[in-house]
Amino acid sequence: MEKEWGIVEVLRHSRHDWLNKLQLIKGNIDLNRIDRAKEVIDEIVIEAQHETKLSNLQMPLFASLLFTSNWENPSFRLEYEVLEDAEPLRMNDSVLTNWTKSFFLCLNKAIEAFQENHLSITIEPQSEGIRFFFDFSGIIIKSELIEKFLADRSKSLDVEVKEFTESELALEIFMPKQ
């Protein structure tokens, strides 16, 4: 998780991801599944829009973490969504990034590898700060690790557990603007 990504590595991973997407479109066209090919294109457009919105939040450390997460976290698949365009807020990027890195590390240790583990992060900019919704679905085999992590809460973040079971974890995090 502490890997420093060089520009060549980022481009190599990004190119690999794009080639996979293009092959998926081409394969569906070859199979005459035009509607599915259009759906894949629509999914790519939506993903690019969320990348743009995330970049525009002016939280480069957090954005980089999310952009590279699926390359570094083989135990779960990350998706994220930014609900609306917002004026950039002065946020403590490093506090949020460090908390999220620690959460990813904890999650990787607490879940069963090679399963359908999925983490969705919804980002909702607001005038007084940003609200984050972390929704995990999958197989949690070491809930005590997550409980311990959540007990050591950051004073800069307001973390609220909405749901916590063997297969679900829902957190709401609020970070006030500086």
N, CA, C and O of each residue as an XYZ file, in Angstrom:
712
protein
N       0.814     -1.200      0.000
C       0.000      0.000      0.000
C       0.859      1.267      0.000
O       0.375      2.330     -0.387
N       2.085      1.177      0.413
C       2.932      2.357      0.475
C       3.766      2.534     -0.789
O       4.754      3.269     -0.772
N       3.399      1.891     -1.857
C       4.160      1.948     -3.094
C       4.123      3.360     -3.672
O       3.073      4.001     -3.720
N       5.263      3.819     -4.098
C       5.346      5.084     -4.815
C       5.167      4.782     -6.300
O       5.950      4.031     -6.881
N       4.151      5.359     -6.905
C       3.850      5.094     -8.304
C       4.597      6.073     -9.190
O       4.381      7.282     -9.118
N       5.486      5.537    -10.033
C       6.155      6.361    -11.024
C       5.235      6.549    -12.224
O       4.282      5.792    -12.410
N       5.519      7.535    -13.013
C       4.672      7.863    -14.154
C       4.585      6.693    -15.134
O       3.519      6.441    -15.694
N       5.678      5.982    -15.348
C       5.673      4.854    -16.284
C       4.780      3.732    -15.759
O       4.033      3.121    -16.522
N       4.859      3.463    -14.454
C       4.007      2.415    -13.870
C       2.530      2.784    -13.956
O       1.692      1.945    -14.288
N       2.218      4.029    -13.658
C       0.821      4.478    -13.743
C       0.317      4.333    -15.169
O      -0.785      3.833    -15.394
N       1.117      4.768    -16.128
C       0.702      4.663    -17.524
C       0.564      3.206    -17.958
O      -0.347      2.870    -18.715
N       1.445      2.353    -17.492
C       1.366      0.928    -17.844
C       0.079      0.304    -17.311
O      -0.613     -0.407    -18.040
N      -0.243      0.564    -16.052
C      -1.479      0.030    -15.474
C      -2.712      0.622    -16.146
O      -3.676     -0.086    -16.435
N      -2.667      1.911    -16.386
C      -3.799      2.580    -17.027
C      -4.021      2.049    -18.441
O      -5.156      1.803    -18.849
N      -2.940      1.877    -19.177
C      -3.038      1.332    -20.536
C      -3.616     -0.080    -20.508
O      -4.444     -0.429    -21.349
N      -3.190     -0.881    -19.559
C      -3.714     -2.242    -19.412
C      -5.227     -2.206    -19.155
O      -5.983     -2.968    -19.757
N      -5.657     -1.315    -18.255
C      -7.093     -1.179    -17.969
C      -7.871     -0.766    -19.217
O      -8.941     -1.308    -19.493
N      -7.329      0.199    -19.971
C      -8.016      0.655    -21.177
C      -8.077     -0.442    -22.238
O      -9.096     -0.598    -22.912
N      -7.009     -1.188    -22.386
C      -7.027     -2.290    -23.351
C      -8.072     -3.332    -22.973
O      -8.754     -3.869    -23.846
N      -8.203     -3.621    -21.682
C      -9.249     -4.547    -21.237
C     -10.638     -4.033    -21.600
O     -11.488     -4.794    -22.062
N     -10.861     -2.746    -21.390
C     -12.162     -2.159    -21.709
C     -12.428     -2.196    -23.215
O     -13.535     -2.512    -23.650
N     -11.409     -1.873    -23.996
C     -11.573     -1.918    -25.455
C     -11.837     -3.338    -25.940
O     -12.651     -3.545    -26.840
N     -11.153     -4.322    -25.347
C     -11.384     -5.719    -25.734
C     -12.802     -6.151    -25.375
O     -13.418     -6.926    -26.105
N     -13.318     -5.655    -24.258
C     -14.691     -5.967    -23.866
C     -15.684     -5.382    -24.870
O     -16.654     -6.043    -25.241
N     -15.451     -4.165    -25.305
C     -16.318     -3.542    -26.315
C     -16.211     -4.314    -27.627
O     -17.225     -4.666    -28.230
N     -14.971     -4.578    -28.072
C     -14.768     -5.280    -29.335
C     -15.391     -6.678    -29.309
O     -16.026     -7.102    -30.275
N     -15.202     -7.390    -28.190
C     -15.774     -8.728    -28.070
C     -17.289     -8.710    -28.171
O     -17.881     -9.574    -28.817
N     -17.913     -7.740    -27.542
C     -19.372     -7.642    -27.624
C     -19.833     -7.268    -29.024
O     -20.870     -7.746    -29.484
N     -19.076     -6.423    -29.701
C     -19.422     -6.087    -31.094
C     -19.264     -7.321    -31.981
O     -20.119     -7.607    -32.819
N     -18.152     -8.056    -31.788
C     -17.923     -9.274    -32.577
C     -19.037    -10.302    -32.377
O     -19.381    -11.042    -33.299
N     -19.598    -10.342    -31.166
C     -20.699    -11.268    -30.874
C     -22.066    -10.668    -31.232
O     -23.115    -11.240    -30.936
N     -22.016     -9.509    -31.872
C     -23.227     -8.788    -32.290
C     -24.097     -8.395    -31.088
O     -25.321     -8.309    -31.195
N     -23.453     -8.162    -29.965
C     -24.141     -7.670    -28.769
C     -23.942     -6.157    -28.699
O     -23.263     -5.652    -27.804
N     -24.522     -5.462    -29.623
C     -24.335     -4.018    -29.739
C     -24.840     -3.296    -28.494
O     -24.200     -2.357    -28.021
N     -25.981     -3.726    -27.960
C     -26.518     -3.078    -26.762
C     -25.553     -3.194    -25.586
O     -25.366     -2.236    -24.836
N     -24.934     -4.376    -25.424
C     -23.971     -4.560    -24.330
C     -22.723     -3.716    -24.563
O     -22.174     -3.153    -23.616
N     -22.269     -3.620    -25.810
C     -21.109     -2.774    -26.125
C     -21.415     -1.316    -25.770
O     -20.559     -0.614    -25.231
N     -22.629     -0.865    -26.070
C     -23.032      0.504    -25.721
C     -23.079      0.687    -24.208
O     -22.696      1.741    -23.700
N     -23.547     -0.331    -23.481
C     -23.570     -0.258    -22.015
C     -22.162     -0.114    -21.458
O     -21.933      0.674    -20.540
N     -21.218     -0.871    -22.007
C     -19.833     -0.787    -21.547
C     -19.288      0.620    -21.803
O     -18.609      1.188    -20.947
N     -19.578      1.174    -22.960
C     -19.131      2.537    -23.276
C     -19.746      3.528    -22.289
O     -19.055      4.416    -21.789
N     -21.037      3.379    -22.007
C     -21.696      4.257    -21.035
C     -21.047      4.137    -19.656
O     -20.869      5.147    -18.975
N     -20.693      2.928    -19.235
C     -20.025      2.711    -17.951
C     -18.663      3.414    -17.922
O     -18.280      3.994    -16.906
N     -17.946      3.357    -19.031
C     -16.640      4.013    -19.119
C     -16.801      5.526    -19.003
O     -16.016      6.183    -18.319
N     -17.804      6.077    -19.662
C     -18.060      7.523    -19.604
C     -18.375      7.948    -18.171
O     -17.844      8.947    -17.686
N     -19.238      7.191    -17.497
C     -19.594      7.513    -16.113
C     -18.366      7.436    -15.209
O     -18.158      8.305    -14.363
N     -17.564      6.405    -15.389
C     -16.332      6.258    -14.598
C     -15.401      7.453    -14.816
O     -14.822      7.971    -13.861
N     -15.259      7.889    -16.063
C     -14.400      9.039    -16.371
C     -14.955     10.318    -15.742
O     -14.190     11.162    -15.278
N     -16.275     10.462    -15.726
C     -16.882     11.637    -15.098
C     -16.592     11.670    -13.597
O     -16.319     12.731    -13.035
N     -16.654     10.500    -12.951
C     -16.353     10.451    -11.518
C     -14.876     10.717    -11.257
O     -14.529     11.348    -10.258
N     -14.002     10.245    -12.141
C     -12.577     10.554    -12.009
C     -12.352     12.062    -12.094
O     -11.563     12.619    -11.330
N     -13.040     12.718    -13.019
C     -12.918     14.168    -13.170
C     -13.403     14.887    -11.917
O     -12.732     15.788    -11.415
N     -14.566     14.491    -11.414
C     -15.107     15.126    -10.201
C     -14.185     14.913     -9.009
O     -13.986     15.821     -8.202
N     -13.620     13.705     -8.897
C     -12.692     13.427     -7.800
C     -11.446     14.305     -7.934
O     -10.974     14.867     -6.946
N     -10.923     14.423     -9.131
C      -9.745     15.270     -9.363
C     -10.040     16.729     -9.020
O      -9.178     17.435     -8.498
N     -11.249     17.172     -9.312
C     -11.623     18.571     -9.078
C     -11.814     18.910     -7.604
O     -11.891     20.089     -7.256
N     -11.893     17.912     -6.733
C     -12.020     18.190     -5.299
C     -10.731     18.748     -4.712
O     -10.713     19.191     -3.564
N      -9.675     18.729     -5.475
C      -8.359     19.223     -5.067
C      -7.874     18.546     -3.784
O      -7.424     19.186     -2.833
N      -7.991     17.215     -3.811
C      -7.463     16.366     -2.748
C      -6.576     15.333     -3.442
O      -6.963     14.170     -3.557
N      -5.383     15.746     -3.910
C      -4.575     14.885     -4.773
C      -4.120     13.578     -4.127
O      -4.036     12.557     -4.810
N      -3.829     13.588     -2.838
C      -3.387     12.352     -2.189
C      -4.531     11.337     -2.136
O      -4.337     10.159     -2.435
N      -5.716     11.798     -1.759
C      -6.881     10.925     -1.676
C      -7.271     10.428     -3.069
O      -7.572      9.248     -3.246
N      -7.267     11.317     -4.046
C      -7.595     10.925     -5.424
C      -6.608      9.873     -5.922
O      -7.021      8.877     -6.517
N      -5.319     10.075     -5.691
C      -4.310      9.106     -6.127
C      -4.530      7.754     -5.474
O      -4.380      6.714     -6.115
N      -4.888      7.769     -4.192
C      -5.148      6.523     -3.484
C      -6.302      5.762     -4.142
O      -6.203      4.556     -4.366
N      -7.385      6.459     -4.447
C      -8.526      5.793     -5.075
C      -8.206      5.361     -6.503
O      -8.614      4.279     -6.926
N      -7.486      6.189     -7.247
C      -7.143      5.843     -8.630
C      -6.312      4.570     -8.708
O      -6.470      3.783     -9.642
N      -5.431      4.361     -7.740
C      -4.517      3.211     -7.788
C      -4.972      2.040     -6.916
O      -4.322      0.994     -6.895
N      -6.059      2.208     -6.214
C      -6.493      1.198     -5.237
C      -6.682     -0.188     -5.836
O      -6.239     -1.173     -5.244
N      -7.316     -0.290     -6.970
C      -7.572     -1.612     -7.546
C      -6.298     -2.286     -8.045
O      -6.297     -3.490     -8.301
N      -5.234     -1.536     -8.182
C      -3.949     -2.123     -8.558
C      -3.224     -2.647     -7.321
O      -2.365     -3.523     -7.432
N      -3.564     -2.117     -6.140
C      -2.844     -2.456     -4.916
C      -3.617     -3.353     -3.959
O      -3.011     -3.983     -3.092
N      -4.917     -3.428     -4.092
C      -5.754     -4.165     -3.146
C      -6.425     -5.341     -3.838
O      -7.563     -5.226     -4.294
N      -5.743     -6.450     -3.920
C      -6.312     -7.589     -4.643
C      -7.470     -8.276     -3.921
O      -8.174     -9.086     -4.523
N      -7.679     -7.966     -2.639
C      -8.719     -8.662     -1.879
C     -10.112     -8.072     -2.057
O     -11.106     -8.733     -1.756
N     -10.193     -6.838     -2.541
C     -11.502     -6.241     -2.790
C     -11.439     -5.322     -4.002
O     -10.381     -4.809     -4.367
N     -12.579     -5.134     -4.602
C     -12.716     -4.261     -5.769
C     -13.320     -2.943     -5.297
O     -14.337     -2.938     -4.604
N     -12.701     -1.830     -5.670
C     -13.168     -0.508     -5.264
C     -13.874      0.193     -6.410
O     -13.395      0.199     -7.544
N     -15.008      0.777     -6.100
C     -15.687      1.718     -6.995
C     -15.959      2.969     -6.184
O     -16.150      2.897     -4.970
N     -15.978      4.095     -6.834
C     -16.298      5.331     -6.129
C     -17.169      6.204     -7.022
O     -17.183      6.079     -8.246
N     -17.888      7.086     -6.355
C     -18.808      7.983     -7.051
C     -18.768      9.322     -6.331
O     -18.830      9.376     -5.103
N     -18.664     10.389     -7.087
C     -18.751     11.732     -6.532
C     -20.102     12.274     -6.970
O     -20.371     12.397     -8.164
N     -20.953     12.599     -5.998
C     -22.346     12.889     -6.305
C     -22.575     14.164     -7.096
O     -23.508     14.234     -7.897
N     -21.750     15.160     -6.889
C     -21.965     16.390     -7.638
C     -20.657     17.155     -7.756
O     -19.721     16.955     -6.981
N     -20.620     18.038     -8.752
C     -19.480     18.934     -8.856
C     -19.576     19.927     -7.711
O     -20.670     20.353     -7.342
N     -18.471     20.284     -7.169
C     -18.473     21.221     -6.049
C     -17.297     22.168     -6.175
O     -16.283     21.877     -6.810
N     -17.480     23.307     -5.542
C     -16.355     24.223     -5.432
C     -15.309     23.544     -4.549
O     -15.658     22.935     -3.537
N     -14.054     23.639     -4.913
C     -13.028     23.014     -4.075
C     -13.084     23.562     -2.649
O     -13.160     24.773     -2.442
N     -13.047     22.665     -1.677
C     -13.040     23.045     -0.273
C     -11.645     22.817      0.270
O     -10.935     21.920     -0.186
N     -11.249     23.618      1.235
C      -9.962     23.373      1.891
C     -10.165     22.224      2.860
O     -10.842     22.360      3.880
N      -9.569     21.093      2.524
C      -9.708     19.894      3.333
C      -8.319     19.417      3.739
O      -7.326     19.742      3.089
N      -8.259     18.656      4.801
C      -7.000     18.073      5.215
C      -6.832     16.752      4.462
O      -7.199     15.681      4.946
N      -6.276     16.866      3.287
C      -6.111     15.730      2.371
C      -5.321     14.598      3.018
O      -5.675     13.431      2.854
N      -4.265     14.923      3.747
C      -3.410     13.873      4.314
C      -4.119     13.104      5.424
O      -3.916     11.896      5.545
N      -4.946     13.766      6.241
C      -5.682     13.061      7.297
C      -6.635     12.048      6.683
O      -6.667     10.890      7.098
N      -7.405     12.477      5.702
C      -8.357     11.574      5.051
C      -7.625     10.437      4.336
O      -8.034      9.279      4.428
N      -6.564     10.758      3.638
C      -5.803      9.748      2.900
C      -5.192      8.724      3.848
O      -5.269      7.522      3.593
N      -4.591      9.183      4.927
C      -3.972      8.256      5.888
C      -5.017      7.364      6.544
O      -4.785      6.168      6.723
N      -6.169      7.935      6.906
C      -7.236      7.123      7.495
C      -7.704      6.068      6.490
O      -7.882      4.903      6.846
N      -7.902      6.477      5.239
C      -8.398      5.558      4.212
C      -7.372      4.471      3.908
O      -7.743      3.310      3.738
N      -6.093      4.824      3.835
C      -5.038      3.810      3.640
C      -5.073      2.786      4.765
O      -5.009      1.580      4.525
N      -5.173      3.275      5.982
C      -5.230      2.372      7.137
C      -6.469      1.498      7.083
O      -6.412      0.311      7.407
N      -7.578      2.074      6.678
C      -8.809      1.293      6.554
C      -8.650      0.211      5.488
O      -9.055     -0.932      5.704
N      -8.064      0.558      4.338
C      -7.834     -0.435      3.282
C      -6.945     -1.577      3.788
O      -7.225     -2.746      3.523
N      -5.870     -1.236      4.519
C      -4.985     -2.261      5.073
C      -5.743     -3.174      6.031
O      -5.606     -4.397      5.980
N      -6.534     -2.574      6.894
C      -7.329     -3.341      7.851
C      -8.318     -4.243      7.113
O      -8.450     -5.424      7.433
N      -9.000     -3.684      6.140
C      -9.988     -4.450      5.380
C      -9.330     -5.630      4.673
O      -9.868     -6.737      4.677
N      -8.175     -5.399      4.071
C      -7.462     -6.490      3.388
C      -7.129     -7.633      4.341
O      -7.151     -8.796      3.937
N      -6.822     -7.321      5.599
C      -6.497     -8.351      6.581
C      -7.745     -9.027      7.149
O      -7.680    -10.164      7.615
N      -8.891     -8.320      7.108
C     -10.096     -8.808      7.777
C     -11.037     -9.593      6.877
O     -11.969    -10.232      7.366
N     -10.809     -9.555      5.571
C     -11.746    -10.217      4.655
C     -11.123    -11.465      4.045
O      -9.904    -11.634      4.034
N     -11.979    -12.321      3.545
C     -11.507    -13.540      2.897
C     -11.072    -13.204      1.474
O     -11.849    -12.681      0.675
N      -9.824    -13.513      1.179
C      -9.272    -13.202     -0.153
C      -9.918    -14.074     -1.219
O     -10.454    -15.142     -0.926
N      -9.858    -13.611     -2.435
C     -10.318    -14.331     -3.630
C     -11.824    -14.599     -3.605
O     -12.297    -15.596     -4.150
N     -12.556    -13.704     -2.974
C     -14.016    -13.780     -2.958
C     -14.559    -12.533     -3.644
O     -13.797    -11.652     -4.042
N     -15.850    -12.466     -3.777
C     -16.504    -11.293     -4.362
C     -16.617    -10.197     -3.305
O     -17.705     -9.940     -2.789
N     -15.515     -9.562     -2.987
C     -15.479     -8.477     -2.016
C     -15.495     -7.153     -2.759
O     -14.709     -6.936     -3.682
N     -16.390     -6.276     -2.351
C     -16.602     -5.030     -3.078
C     -16.733     -3.870     -2.096
O     -17.491     -3.947     -1.129
N     -15.992     -2.799     -2.351
C     -16.089     -1.585     -1.547
C     -16.516     -0.441     -2.457
O     -15.905     -0.186     -3.495
N     -17.561      0.228     -2.049
C     -18.060      1.387     -2.786
C     -17.908      2.611     -1.889
O     -18.297      2.591     -0.721
N     -17.342      3.669     -2.448
C     -17.209      4.925     -1.711
C     -18.011      5.980     -2.450
O     -17.766      6.266     -3.622
N     -18.970      6.549     -1.745
C     -19.763      7.641     -2.303
C     -19.302      8.918     -1.614
O     -19.216      8.982     -0.388
N     -19.007      9.931     -2.420
C     -18.460     11.185     -1.914
C     -19.488     12.276     -2.176
O     -19.889     12.519     -3.315
N     -19.904     12.929     -1.092
C     -20.939     13.956     -1.202
C     -20.402     15.286     -0.667
O     -20.438     15.533      0.538
N     -19.906     16.142     -1.569
C     -19.446     17.461     -1.127
C     -20.628     18.287     -0.605
O     -21.713     18.280     -1.187
N     -20.396     18.993      0.496
C     -21.406     19.860      1.085
C     -20.748     21.183      1.431
O     -19.520     21.275      1.440
N     -21.523     22.188      1.712
C     -20.951     23.511      1.975
C     -20.065     23.529      3.219
O     -19.109     24.301      3.284
N     -20.377     22.679      4.218
C     -19.603     22.687      5.456
C     -18.508     21.633      5.507
O     -17.765     21.561      6.486
N     -18.398     20.815      4.467
C     -17.376     19.774      4.425
C     -17.733     18.716      3.399
O     -18.471     18.983      2.451
N     -17.212     17.525      3.590
C     -17.496     16.426      2.659
C     -17.927     15.212      3.473
O     -17.329     14.883      4.497
N     -18.973     14.561      2.995
C     -19.478     13.334      3.613
C     -19.082     12.168      2.712
O     -19.229     12.230      1.491
N     -18.582     11.112      3.333
C     -18.145      9.908      2.622
C     -18.957      8.727      3.141
O     -19.149      8.581      4.348
N     -19.426      7.899      2.241
C     -20.133      6.684      2.599
C     -19.295      5.510      2.093
O     -19.115      5.344      0.887
N     -18.791      4.708      3.009
C     -18.010      3.515      2.670
C     -18.944      2.321      2.845
O     -19.393      2.044      3.958
N     -19.238      1.618      1.766
C     -20.123      0.452      1.811
C     -19.371     -0.770      1.311
O     -19.017     -0.855      0.136
N     -19.130     -1.714      2.212
C     -18.448     -2.948      1.859
C     -19.445     -4.091      1.847
O     -20.299     -4.198      2.727
N     -19.327     -4.943      0.839
C     -20.069     -6.207      0.832
C     -19.087     -7.297      0.438
O     -18.307     -7.140     -0.501
N     -19.136     -8.397      1.166
C     -18.213     -9.496      0.921
C     -18.181    -10.410      2.125
O     -19.179    -10.559      2.830
N     -17.038    -11.020      2.359
C     -16.914    -11.973      3.458
C     -15.894    -11.446      4.463
O     -14.694    -11.408      4.190
N     -16.389    -11.042      5.620
C     -15.535    -10.558      6.706
C     -15.260    -11.738      7.639
O     -16.180    -12.293      8.239
N     -13.987    -12.111      7.754
C     -13.645    -13.268      8.592
C     -12.953    -12.867      9.895
O     -12.842    -13.679     10.814
N     -12.493    -11.628      9.979
C     -11.828    -11.152     11.203
C     -12.435     -9.810     11.617
O     -11.789     -8.766     11.524
N     -13.662     -9.859     12.064
C     -14.377     -8.634     12.427
C     -13.692     -7.892     13.575
O     -13.828     -6.674     13.695
N     -12.954     -8.623     14.421
C     -12.278     -7.982     15.542
C     -11.231     -6.963     15.061
O     -10.989     -5.965     15.739
N     -10.612     -7.208     13.899
C      -9.648     -6.242     13.358
C     -10.342     -4.932     12.982
O      -9.825     -3.844     13.236
N     -11.504     -5.055     12.382
C     -12.260     -3.856     12.002
C     -12.762     -3.134     13.251
O     -12.707     -1.907     13.330
N     -13.250     -3.897     14.223
C     -13.718     -3.290     15.471
C     -12.602     -2.507     16.154
O     -12.823     -1.396     16.636
N     -11.411     -3.084     16.195
C     -10.266     -2.405     16.809
C      -9.911     -1.146     16.023
O      -9.655     -0.094     16.609
N      -9.896     -1.257     14.697
C      -9.591     -0.095     13.861
C     -10.595      1.030     14.119
O     -10.211      2.189     14.279
N     -11.870      0.685     14.156
C     -12.911      1.703     14.339
C     -12.893      2.299     15.747
O     -13.338      3.430     15.943
N     -12.381      1.547     16.732
C     -12.283      2.055     18.100
C     -11.224      3.155     18.210
O     -11.324      4.038     19.062
N     -10.220      3.094     17.349
C      -9.149      4.099     17.331
C      -9.496      5.195     16.330
O      -8.785      5.383     15.343
N     -10.556      5.898     16.573
C     -11.066      6.887     15.608
C     -10.210      8.144     15.585
O      -9.668      8.583     16.600
N     -10.112      8.700     14.395
C      -9.391      9.958     14.209
C     -10.235     11.104     14.766
O     -11.455     11.121     14.601
N      -9.596     12.040     15.412
C     -10.315     13.196     15.939
C     -10.710     14.168     14.826
O     -11.617     14.980     15.008
N     -10.043     14.093     13.691
C     -10.339     14.998     12.580
C     -11.504     14.516     11.732
O     -12.039     15.270     10.919
N     -11.898     13.255     11.920
C     -12.985     12.683     11.124
C     -14.090     12.204     12.049
O     -13.831     11.626     13.105
N     -15.302     12.450     11.643
C     -16.464     11.948     12.376
C     -16.895     10.654     11.687
O     -17.479     10.693     10.605
N     -16.607      9.500     12.315
C     -16.888      8.195     11.731
C     -18.077      7.571     12.459
O     -18.071      7.437     13.683
N     -19.087      7.196     11.693
C     -20.272      6.564     12.269
C     -20.504      5.221     11.580
O     -20.581      5.151     10.353
N     -20.614      4.173     12.363
C     -20.891      2.843     11.827
C     -22.396      2.735     11.628
O     -23.166      2.864     12.580
N     -22.808      2.499     10.395
C     -24.229      2.373     10.067
C     -24.678      0.917     10.094
O     -25.809      0.619     10.478
N     -23.786      0.004      9.683
C     -24.093     -1.425      9.665
C     -22.779     -2.194      9.730
O     -21.774     -1.787      9.146
N     -22.804     -3.308     10.449
C     -21.606     -4.142     10.551
C     -22.043     -5.574     10.812
O     -22.477     -5.912     11.913
N     -21.924     -6.411      9.790
C     -22.252     -7.834      9.901
C     -21.104     -8.629      9.289
O     -20.072     -8.063      8.930
N     -21.287     -9.941      9.172
C     -20.257    -10.793      8.569
C     -20.096    -10.554      7.073
O     -19.093    -10.960      6.486
N     -21.066     -9.903      6.457
C     -21.005     -9.693      5.011
C     -21.189     -8.237      4.594
O     -21.142     -7.931      3.403
N     -21.395     -7.344      5.540
C     -21.633     -5.932      5.212
C     -20.951     -5.033      6.233
O     -20.877     -5.339      7.423
N     -20.458     -3.919      5.723
C     -19.935     -2.867      6.590
C     -20.286     -1.547      5.926
O     -19.917     -1.299      4.778
N     -20.996     -0.709      6.655
C     -21.376      0.603      6.132
C     -20.914      1.664      7.123
O     -21.273      1.638      8.300
N     -20.115      2.590      6.621
C     -19.598      3.680      7.438
C     -19.973      5.011      6.799
O     -19.984      5.156      5.577
N     -20.276      5.963      7.649
C     -20.490      7.340      7.176
C     -19.421      8.199      7.855
O     -19.268      8.181      9.076
N     -18.703      8.936      7.046
C     -17.600      9.739      7.556
C     -17.825     11.190      7.132
O     -18.110     11.476      5.970
N     -17.693     12.077      8.077
C     -17.809     13.490      7.746
C     -16.492     14.168      8.059
O     -15.910     13.981      9.127
N     -16.034     14.963      7.098
C     -14.811     15.737      7.293
C     -15.144     17.204      7.066
O     -15.453     17.614      5.947
N     -15.078     18.000      8.145
C     -15.395     19.417      7.987
C     -14.300     20.153      7.221
O     -13.129     19.774      7.260
N     -14.704     21.204      6.530
C     -13.698     21.996      5.809
C     -12.853     22.761      6.815
O     -13.273     23.016      7.944
N     -11.671     23.115      6.387
C     -10.729     23.820      7.278
C     -10.983     25.294      7.228
O     -10.299     26.062      7.904
